[in-house]
Amino acid sequence: MSATTNPVALLDLSPDERVSYRAAYGHGYADGWKAGVAFQRRSDELTEQTRATITAGIEAFRADHERRRAAIGGGAR
């Protein structure tokens, strides 16, 4: 198993080889983490937008319902 697939094999590398390994493969984790954070942030934004849209729809429905109820003489609650 190579050092790229076995982290324990990193112990067998010289200090110079470890630096080269980190330079070659270490950025993958950081890039993945940054992408994960960006995805979560965007997901949170979409969740808030969805919540706001649903809330606005419910409020509009309630207002319309009360208006129709008042129009037919049922009175508002």
C-alpha positions as CSV (number, residue, x, y, z in Angstrom):
1,M,0.0,0.0,0.0
2,S,1.4,3.4,-0.9
3,A,1.7,6.5,1.2
4,T,-1.2,8.0,-0.8
5,T,-3.6,5.2,0.4
6,N,-2.1,4.4,3.8
7,P,-1.5,7.3,6.2
8,V,0.6,5.1,8.4
9,A,3.1,4.8,5.6
10,L,3.8,8.5,6.0
11,L,5.9,7.6,9.1
12,D,8.3,5.8,6.7
13,L,8.9,8.9,4.6
14,S,11.8,11.2,5.2
15,P,11.0,14.8,6.3
16,D,11.6,16.1,2.8
17,E,9.2,13.4,1.4
18,R,6.6,14.3,3.9
19,V,6.7,18.0,2.8
20,S,6.4,16.9,-0.8
21,Y,3.5,14.5,0.1
22,R,1.6,17.3,1.9
23,A,2.2,19.7,-0.9
24,A,0.9,17.1,-3.4
25,Y,-2.0,15.6,-1.5
26,G,-2.7,17.8,1.6
27,H,-4.6,20.4,-0.3
28,G,-7.3,17.9,-1.2
29,Y,-8.6,17.8,2.4
30,A,-8.6,21.6,2.7
31,D,-10.3,22.1,-0.6
32,G,-12.9,19.5,0.3
33,W,-13.5,21.1,3.7
34,K,-13.9,24.6,2.1
35,A,-16.3,23.2,-0.4
36,G,-18.2,21.5,2.4
37,V,-18.4,24.8,4.4
38,A,-19.6,26.7,1.3
39,F,-22.2,24.0,0.6
40,Q,-23.5,24.2,4.2
41,R,-23.6,28.0,4.1
42,R,-25.6,27.9,0.8
43,S,-27.8,25.2,2.2
44,D,-28.5,27.4,5.3
45,E,-29.3,30.3,3.0
46,L,-31.7,28.3,0.9
47,T,-33.4,26.9,4.1
48,E,-34.0,30.5,5.3
49,Q,-35.3,31.5,1.9
50,T,-37.6,28.5,1.8
51,R,-38.8,29.2,5.4
52,A,-39.5,32.9,4.5
53,T,-41.4,31.8,1.3
54,I,-43.5,29.3,3.2
55,T,-44.3,31.8,6.0
56,A,-45.2,34.5,3.4
57,G,-47.5,32.0,1.6
58,I,-49.2,31.0,4.9
59,E,-49.7,34.7,5.9
60,A,-51.1,35.5,2.4
61,F,-53.5,32.5,2.6
62,R,-54.7,33.5,6.1
63,A,-55.3,37.1,5.0
64,D,-57.2,35.9,1.9
65,H,-59.2,33.5,4.0
66,E,-60.2,36.2,6.5
67,R,-61.1,38.6,3.7
68,R,-63.3,36.0,2.0
69,R,-64.9,35.1,5.3
70,A,-65.7,38.8,6.0
71,A,-67.1,39.2,2.4
72,I,-69.6,36.4,2.9
73,G,-70.7,37.8,6.3
74,G,-68.8,35.3,8.5
75,G,-66.8,38.1,10.1
76,A,-63.2,38.0,11.0
77,R,-62.0,36.0,13.9
